Amino acid sequence: MNNIALITARSGSKSIKNKNIYSLLGKKLIEYPINIAKQSEKISKIFVDTDGEDIAKIAKKNNCEVLIRPNKLRGDNISHSEVIRNSLITIEKKFIDINIVTVLLGNSVMFDSAIINYSIGFLEKNAKYDSVMSVWESGDDHPYRAMKIKNNKLISFTKLKNISTNRQSYPKAYFYDQGPWVFRKKNIYKNQGPGPWDWMGKNCYPIIRNWVTGRDIHTHLDIEISKFWLKNSNKLKKL
């Protein structure tokens, strides 16, 4: 049984054109998760799931196996869980048996091999857990402060009344931070998990990182934040 990395990276983008092959500090964006996975001694093989020829070429150049996404799983409105399930089923049919899976986003750079090694090692030692996910603890972005727009007016997203302005009084809330998803392969058949991440299983262990450590790239602001992280990552707390 093998521990694999699966990097998902589709072509096209509404925010930044061809963002997964955007040049960031001398490398294509997709090369960052590939290189991080290569640096992990816990990963035995790396796969890249994509619908883009340019992404596939970079993946092959970096000695990754390429999975060409079927037409039914292409486009903006496709569930990530279906892409992951299809990829893992394909890998086991055509390549190798899988034990633990590390899914990485092709447009995220704010993590390193240490968090992958820690997460896989944790699952190897703790059979009661199905997965590991990195998160940040909310502050000003707490759900109590969420709003929506109705009839061109801001209203509270929740139906709670008399919400304090003191965020320290709120119950702790956490958000996925776009880092690695690390989970047992058997999870993909169960459709269980926290929130929309139904491939993570019922028992998901949290790694709490600094806000906003794992931001992925959708805008030019995200690019600048990622550049800062890459230039200063040795000074920053990783886990």
Order of alpha helices (4+ residues) and beta strands (2+ residues): beta-beta-beta-alpha-beta-alpha-beta-alpha-beta-alpha-beta-beta-beta-beta-beta-alpha
